[in-house]
């Protein structure tokens, strides 16, 4: 029952009461011959005034209710029709039952035209499968869904929209007791064209930045290799010339040949580093005990150890074997330990610690750690090299494995860059943690032998 019907019914009731009072008073006047006493007249007038006041109060209440109803309609219009996003109510068949002004403006279609029409009429043909897939799942489970897709206005303009839907009861069906389904979906429609364009522009910029970074890395790599090979060739050619002169004069040439041999060995080592960096080195795979390789390295490292640096080892025993090339693992460890030693200033007391162990790597650990080279979930033998050196800022950590990159002096070579290539060929990974002034930790992961 609406407010107008209620008001009419109340007025009819008051009119009926007033007529009853008039009839009673009229009957009393006709039955009596005597004159109405002033007391009865005052009582009658009092009753009429009371009824009049009651009527005025009821009318005031009706006006107040009507004003509140009008205010509610205004608020509904502001909140629903003028909302910053589009609202639609869809039937279970996907037909538009209700739609606000924002949505029809976004679609560029009059409200009367879109009602009782399928919403898919305004979804881009290539993206309708996205909508149907989410809607199918929605109808099966009743769970809310959200998706991004392209929509088409009536003038043919294409825009990106974000759709979010929840299930609800159809209040129109329930209140009017219309037979049939009482479930509908409420759809929120937002224009995200600006966001999509910004994302595409950012993706293009990132691709260009990666390309520029790759070209820069290749340039540094080519320059560093050319510089190192030029030094080696200079030594070879110089000693060859000096040896030739010495031979003509009858002097011994053994020292020149030895110098040429050393230079050739340096060239061979540089070539192996390049192959390791590219992950194309010739590997001899077999069972490797990482602890044993470390023990072979320690005497060599100790010779170059400064008096201010302490070398500590914490090796898990027994340690499972890994399937690897022992020579390449030796190279990885040597590079990491040397890097740790060089990060400690000569006039500062420091420590380099080497630790081995076994670790089960989960998917969550892969997502949370700072991986320079990631791995897949599984069981790994770990080798960690920690130093108390100067540490690295985040932007330096991202460049630490670039060829010929260093924070100390130029022309360092392919040390850490080769580490990445070797570990990649062994299906391994490496995680880096470092902060300025807090030292650095390199943690290598090698798959445990099955």
Buried (B, 14 or more C-beta within 10 A) or exposed (E): EEEEEEBEEBBEEBEEBBEEEEEEBEEEEEEEEEEEEEEBEEEBEEBBEEBEEEBEEBBEEBEEEEEEEEEEEEEEEEEEBEBEBBBBBBBBEBBBBBBBBBBBEBBBBEBEEBEEBBBBBBBBEEBEEBBEEBBEEBEEEEEEBEBBBBBBBEEEEEBBBBBBBBBEEBEEBEEEEEEEEBBBBBBBBBBBBEEBEEEEEEEEEEEEEEEEEEEEBEEBBEBBBEBBBEBBEEBBEBBBEBBEEBEEEEEEBEEBEEBBEBBEEBBEBBEBBBBBBBBEBEBEEEEBBBBEBBEEBBEEBEEEEEEEBEBEEEBBEEBBBBBBBBBBBBBBBBBBBBBBBBBBEEEEEBBBBBBBBEBEBEEEBBEEBEBBBEBEEEEBBBBBBBBBBBBBEEEBBBBBBBBBBBEEEEEBBBBBBBBBBBBBBBBBBBBBBBEEEEBBBBBBBBBBEE
